[in-house]
Structure formats: structure tokens, C-alpha cells
Amino acid sequence: MDRTETSFGPVRVIPGHRGSRFPACTSIFIEKRDALILGELSRPRTLRELSEMGLIYDRKFLIDEWIFVWNEIMVKKHLSRLVRNGLVVETEEGFVAR
């Protein structure tokens, strides 16, 4: 089965297992979000600080607790990927761009 990623500008489609049938659905990754997060990491920032900036969901939506949690989960996933790719390091003070 072909699980090749496909890109459409800043959007990358990542097929899931089993032909993207539930529960292994297709993921959509937006590269712009990496750039937004990296742009804020000239100095160390905590996950909480980054989450409160509204980089994934606009700040006006973060008043809803569920949306704030989803936002924080997405920021954490992007940070994990950036760390794994060597673009960000985690220090005692927080995350910072290399």
C-alpha cells in the first residue's frame, strides 16, 4: 500500500495506515505553523507560553478550554517534530530554535 506524503504548497497530506480508514485517518500538516512557531523561538519559550500566543488557533478562540487544550496538543506535536528534525532544542528554560 502506498503511504506517500503529498504536498500542496504549505499543506502536506500524510496518509494513515489501512488506507486511511478509521482509526488510522489521514493527517493534514500545515508547514506555515512550523514557521510561526520557529519565529517565536529566538529565545526560550515554554509550551504554555507558545500555546497562549494563538499560533495554531487564533487567540480569540482560546477562551474555550477545549480549544485551548487542542491548541496546546498541536503546538506540542509541532515542537516534537521540530526537535526531532534538529531545528529546535529543549532546554531547562523552554524550547529554542537552533
Buried (B, 14 or more C-beta within 10 A) or exposed (E): EEEEEEEEEEEBBBBBEEEBEEEEEEEEBBEEBBEBBBEBBEEBBEBEEBBBBBBBBEEEEBEEEEBBEBBBEBBEBBBEBBBEEEBBBBEEEBBBBE
